[in-house]
Amino acid sequence: MSLQVTKAEQIGWSSALIALFVSALWGGNVIALKLGLATVPPLWSAFWRFLSGFVAVLIWAKFSGIQLMPERGEARPLSILGLMFTLQIMGLNLGVNATSPAYAVILLNSHPIFTNLVSHFFVPEDRLSRQRILGLAIAFAGICYLAMGRPDARLAPHPILGNVIVVISASLLAIRMVYTQRLVQKMDPVRPVIWQMGFSLPIFLASAAWLEPALLKPLTAEPVIAILYQGIAIGGFCFVVWTRLLKRHSPGSLSVFGFSVPVFGVILSAFIFGESITGRVVAGMAAVTAGIVIVTRRRGTELEAEESVEEAIEEVLR
């Protein structure tokens, strides 16, 4: 299977607006997670989210004629990927449950920092340069400054612990991205999406049934909509739309829209939860974003095929 990106079109207004809309939806992912967690505990929330996402992507893959069954030699690496995915999502849900959505969305979107650190050791063409080390230092300073903050106690019952867990989740996401990037060179990129969700579902179900009540309070429309948003809108709609955009445009030109995701998340948290946008939040977000911009500046077009796959897969499953 060829992953070569050819004849990439320049991004026009229509594609730019679509990419910005998808970024806004991604920005709302942690917000929806926080809304749902008020009623559905973290492990049950993960199960219902990825059950709906699994069904949505499965239907799309079937209609697209994509082979989903693992081929010879793929079961073991897909199982390893599924285990990393399960641990990362568990961490994310537990962390978001303990801290505020604005803090969580910024800290989670720091994952490119950790991706670059991990890639340095496992991807020969992805060595750290002085420029990238500078970017990592700036972004990491922003993470530390933000992680030690104490957001609104109403939204963050255990802020420091929650912040640290979300940072750990972001680092696990980075490891998973590097591992996925190597896998998709040998298999259809949709198979990891399906199988890491499928692998996680029985684990989420068993652990939730053992450790958590099914509901924390009577079920209403709000948590149902929040979970369906995460599964269908993020795991289904965003995956399909972003994949279509990557067929027309280079990942380098589309990646700039990713910087708007935490901005949308912070704004949505202020609007929905009434969370204050403090100086610490603004400073932390600015440092993380500036560092990521420096670190992820394009090193050439030879890596864009692999990076396009990463963007299509990882943006919808974090």
C-alpha positions in Angstrom: 0.0 0.0 0.0 1.4 3.4 -0.9 1.1 6.3 1.5 2.6 8.8 -0.9 0.9 12.2 -0.9 0.7 13.5 -4.5 -0.5 16.8 -6.1 -1.6 18.3 -2.9 -4.0 21.2 -3.5 -3.6 24.6 -1.9 -6.1 25.2 0.9 -9.0 27.4 -0.2 -11.6 29.1 1.9 -14.0 26.1 1.9 -11.3 23.6 3.1 -10.1 26.2 5.6 -13.5 26.6 7.1 -14.1 22.9 7.2 -10.7 22.3 8.9 -11.5 25.1 11.4 -14.9 23.5 12.1 -13.3 20.1 12.7 -10.7 21.7 15.1 -13.6 23.4 17.0 -15.2 20.0 17.4 -11.9 18.5 18.7 -11.7 21.4 21.1 -15.1 20.4 22.5 -14.0 16.8 23.1 -12.6 17.3 26.6 -15.6 19.6 27.4 -18.0 16.9 26.4 -16.1 14.4 28.4 -16.3 16.6 31.5 -20.0 17.1 31.0 -20.6 13.3 30.8 -18.4 12.5 33.8 -20.9 14.3 36.1 -23.3 11.4 35.5 -21.3 8.6 34.0 -18.1 7.5 35.8 -14.7 7.5 33.9 -14.5 3.9 32.9 -18.1 3.6 31.9 -17.7 6.9 30.0 -14.8 5.4 28.0 -16.8 2.2 27.2 -19.9 4.0 25.9 -17.8 6.6 24.0 -15.7 4.0 22.1 -18.6 1.6 21.6 -20.4 4.4 19.6 -17.1 5.4 17.9 -16.3 1.8 17.0 -19.7 1.3 15.4 -19.4 4.7 13.5 -16.0 3.9 12.1 -16.9 0.3 11.4 -19.9 1.3 9.3 -17.7 3.9 7.3 -15.0 1.3 6.7 -17.5 -1.3 5.5 -19.0 1.1 3.0 -15.5 2.1 1.9 -14.6 -1.5 1.3 -11.7 -1.5 3.7 -10.3 -4.8 4.9 -10.6 -4.9 8.7 -9.5 -8.4 9.7 -5.8 -8.5 10.8 -3.5 -10.1 8.3 -0.7 -12.6 9.3 1.6 -11.1 11.8 -0.6 -8.2 12.7 -2.4 -9.5 15.8 0.4 -9.0 18.2 1.3 -5.4 17.3 -2.4 -4.4 17.1 -2.8 -5.9 20.6 0.1 -3.9 21.9 -1.4 -0.8 20.3 -4.7 -1.6 21.9 -3.2 -1.9 25.4 -1.4 1.4 25.0 -4.7 3.0 23.8 -6.6 1.6 26.7 -4.2 2.8 29.3 -4.0 6.3 27.7 -7.8 6.7 27.6 -8.2 5.5 31.2 -5.6 8.1 32.3 -7.3 10.8 30.3 -10.8 10.1 31.7 -9.5 9.9 35.3 -7.4 13.1 34.9 -10.3 15.1 33.3 -12.5 13.9 36.2 -10.1 15.4 38.7 -9.1 18.7 37.0 -10.8 21.4 35.0 -11.6 21.1 31.3 -9.5 24.2 30.3 -6.4 22.8 32.0 -7.0 19.4 30.6 -7.5 20.4 27.0 -4.2 22.4 27.0 -2.2 19.7 28.8 -3.6 16.9 26.5 -2.7 18.9 23.4 0.9 19.1 24.6 1.4 15.6 23.1 3.5 16.8 20.2 6.2 17.7 22.7 6.4 14.1 23.9 6.1 12.7 20.4 9.2 14.6 19.4 11.1 13.3 22.4 10.1 9.7 21.8 10.7 10.0 18.0 14.3 11.1 18.6 15.1 7.6 20.0 13.0 5.4 17.6 12.7 7.3 14.3 16.2 7.8 12.7 15.0 10.7 10.5 13.4 12.5 13.4 16.5 13.5 15.5 16.3 16.5 17.7 17.9 19.7 16.5 18.9 22.8 18.5 15.7 24.5 17.2 13.5 21.6 18.3 15.2 21.4 21.7 14.5 25.1 22.2 10.8 24.5 21.3 10.6 21.6 23.7 12.1 23.6 26.5 9.6 26.5 26.0 6.6 24.1 25.7 7.7 22.0 28.7 8.0 25.1 30.8 4.4 26.0 29.9 3.3 22.5 30.9 5.0 22.7 34.3 3.6 26.2 34.9 0.1 25.1 34.0 0.2 21.7 35.7 1.1 23.3 39.1 -1.9 25.7 38.8 -5.1 25.3 40.9 -8.2 25.8 38.7 -11.7 26.5 39.9 -12.3 24.0 42.8 -15.9 23.6 41.5 -14.5 22.0 38.4 -11.3 20.5 39.8 -11.7 18.5 43.0 -8.0 17.3 42.8 -6.3 19.7 40.4 -2.6 18.8 40.8 -3.3 15.1 40.6 -5.6 15.6 37.7 -3.1 17.8 35.8 -0.3 15.3 36.3 -2.5 12.3 35.1 -3.5 14.3 32.0 0.2 15.0 31.3 0.9 11.3 31.6 -1.9 10.5 29.3 -0.5 13.0 26.7 2.9 11.2 27.0 1.2 7.8 26.4 -0.5 9.3 23.4 2.8 10.4 22.1 4.3 6.9 22.5 1.2 5.5 20.7 1.6 7.9 17.9 5.2 6.9 17.2 4.2 3.2 17.4 1.2 3.7 15.1 3.4 5.6 12.6 5.6 2.5 12.3 2.6 0.1 12.0 0.8 2.0 9.2 3.8 1.6 7.0 2.8 -2.1 6.8 -1.0 -2.1 7.1 -4.0 -0.1 6.1 -4.2 2.9 8.5 -7.9 2.3 9.3 -7.2 -1.1 10.9 -5.4 0.3 13.9 -8.3 2.7 14.5 -10.8 -0.2 14.6 -8.7 -2.7 16.5 -7.4 -0.4 19.2 -11.0 0.6 20.0 -12.2 -3.0 19.7 -9.4 -4.2 22.0 -10.3 -1.7 24.7 -14.0 -2.3 24.8 -14.0 -5.5 26.9 -11.4 -4.1 29.2 -13.4 -0.9 29.8 -16.6 -2.9 30.3 -15.1 -5.4 32.7 -13.2 -2.8 34.8 -16.2 -0.4 34.9 -18.5 -3.2 36.0 -16.1 -4.2 38.7 -15.0 -0.8 40.0 -17.7 1.8 39.3 -21.5 2.3 39.6 -23.2 2.6 36.2 -24.4 6.1 37.0 -23.6 8.7 39.6 -27.0 10.3 39.3 -30.2 9.9 37.2 -29.5 9.7 33.5 -30.6 12.8 31.5 -30.2 13.8 27.8 -27.0 15.9 28.6 -24.6 13.0 29.3 -26.0 10.9 26.5 -25.5 13.7 24.0 -22.0 14.3 25.5 -21.0 10.7 25.0 -22.5 10.4 21.5 -20.6 13.6 20.6 -17.3 12.0 21.7 -18.0 8.8 19.9 -19.9 9.7 16.7 -18.9 13.4 16.1 -15.3 13.0 17.1 -14.6 9.3 16.5 -16.8 9.1 13.3 -17.5 12.4 11.6 -14.1 14.1 12.4 -12.2 11.0 11.3 -14.0 10.8 7.9 -13.8 14.5 7.2 -10.1 14.9 8.2 -9.2 11.8 6.1 -10.9 13.5 3.1 -9.1 16.7 3.7 -5.7 14.8 3.9 -6.5 13.3 0.5 -6.6 16.8 -1.1 -4.1 18.8 1.0 -0.7 18.2 2.6 -0.6 17.5 6.3 1.9 20.4 6.7 -0.7 22.9 5.5 -3.5 21.4 7.6 -1.5 21.0 10.8 -1.7 24.7 11.6 -5.4 24.3 12.4 -4.4 22.0 15.2 -3.0 24.9 17.2 -6.6 26.3 17.5 -7.9 23.1 19.3 -6.9 24.1 22.8 -8.0 27.7 22.1 -11.5 26.4 21.2 -11.4 24.1 24.3 -10.6 27.0 26.7 -13.3 29.2 25.2 -15.9 26.4 25.3 -15.0 25.7 28.9 -15.5 29.3 29.8 -18.9 29.4 27.9 -20.3 26.1 29.2 -18.8 25.8 32.7 -18.2 29.5 33.4 -14.5 28.7 34.0 -12.3 31.7 34.3 -9.6 32.3 31.7 -6.8 33.2 34.1 -3.4 34.6 33.4 -1.9 31.2 34.2 -4.1 29.5 31.6 -3.3 32.1 28.9 0.5 32.0 29.7 0.6 28.2 29.8 -1.4 27.9 26.6 0.9 30.5 24.8 4.1 28.7 25.9 2.9 25.3 24.9 1.6 26.5 21.6 4.8 28.5 20.8 6.9 25.5 21.7 4.9 23.2 19.5 5.1 25.6 16.6 8.9 25.7 16.9 9.2 21.9 17.3 6.9 20.8 14.5 8.0 23.1 11.7 8.3 21.1 8.6 11.6 19.3 8.0 10.7 18.5 4.4 8.1 16.7 2.4 9.5 13.2 2.7 7.7 12.6 6.1 4.3 14.0 5.1 2.8 10.6 4.1 3.4 9.1 7.5 2.4 12.3 9.3 -0.9 12.4 7.4 -1.8 9.0 8.7 -0.9 10.0 12.2 -3.2 13.1 11.9 -6.1 11.1 10.6 -5.8 8.5 13.3 -4.7 10.2 16.4 -6.7 13.4 16.4 -10.0 11.5 16.7 -8.8 9.0 19.3 -7.2 11.1 22.0 
